[in-house]
């Protein structure tokens, strides 16, 4: 990652250049002539809105397929900007409608809605409002798009609904600007902190996008309509969308010039999905975790595949399988917070060391909630060490209190741990591991999950043979190579 000073200077330049340009134009009237062209305004706005809308929809679909609610919220921000900005263009005075306050109101509303969704996208995914919206992640994009279309259509046909006195009121405009700049500034700060922590290209670009939205808001409120300086905010809005798209592309599929990672987002097979569509950040987390614990090479990847196969045997739906895939492959990232001396200790752990180890589900939960993981994946990360009888950790849940996907992952996790060599013992045989899991039915594990696991082992021996031996090394090499 580039030095902090260079990064900060880059961000300042992105914001200051358009502001300096606007300031010079605004200060010297000879440089800021009136350029009144309703037709030109319509086409400029239409172009900005069309590009923003198409790209934002593509990002939204990717967010749904990746089960990342933060990406969905970012998409909704720019879908809002695009749709309402289209209304701004259609209501250009003297083009399709007579002069009214609708263009001003639409421009401001487009920015307000974008700021709101970006603000939500910066929140941890365990916040109540985020969890409530995440339950409907699949429907958020189409429903919000439809709602905005209906609202914009009604406003276009009823321009008198917009009260010009309120729109033009200086106190109202000032208060609205303060609130919006405050929200977007807070959002930019959150993404800046995330970038410093994880080096995410998406977070870096979103900081720049937020900066340009602040510039747009300032120009929109202080600019004089039809002057060249006023036209500048249309450009800064478009650039904010472009930066967001560049961030998403760099985050998820820039390393794949052939586009197979992008196509992977639309594959139905969850097994193919986890192999191609993890972000570089998530891959880096997994690889870093496993490099610190040499005895569990490939463990995260295998647990995800085992849990997927068990989930398929239990006839879970595709969204549950996707959650198992992503939650399973990052279930142990909390071990990054465990000191090496404890993580790789060859002997028995002391009670203090055991307590440190047992905190790793909470540490992983805290990391992943900031990366946009949804409720189901977070439950796997936090609760995969809970036990059916309530003696597990960290929350001492029992029976159905333990989320189903965590119960499924627990079986896969323990099976792979038993059949893998560790610092304190050699790997067990497949049969010995099955016997231990069967003996823990109704104690450690959900009886329903154990029954399904034992039936799977009986019906699909080839799967377990393929997952053993040299295949394990190949799985680890594949995961590492795809992250570099």
Secondary structure, DSSP 8 states (H G I E B T S, - for coil): ---HHHHHHHHHHHHHHHHHHHHHHHH-GGGS-B---HHHHHHHHHHHHHHHHHHHHHHHHHHHHHTBHHHHHHHHHHHHHHHHHHHHHHT-BTTTB-S-SHHHHHHHHHHHHHHHHHHHHTS-TTSHHHHHHHTTHHHHHHHHHHHHHHHHHHHHH-GGGS-HHHHH-HHHHHHHHHHHHHHHHHHHHHHHHHHHHH--HHHHHHHHHHHHHHHHHHHHHHS-TTBHHHHHHHHHHHHHHHHHHHHHHHHHTTT-TT-HHHHHTT-S-HHHHHHH---HHHHHHHHHHHHH-GGGTTHHHHHHHHHHHHHHHTT--HHHHHHHHHHHHTTTGGGGGS-HHHHT-SS---HHHHHHHTTHHHHHHHHHHTTTB-HHHHHHHHHTT--TTS--SSS---GGGS-HHHHHHHHHHHHHHHTS-BTTB----HHHHHHHHHHTBTTTB-HHHHHHHHHHHHH-HHHHHHHSTHHHHHHHHHHHHTT-
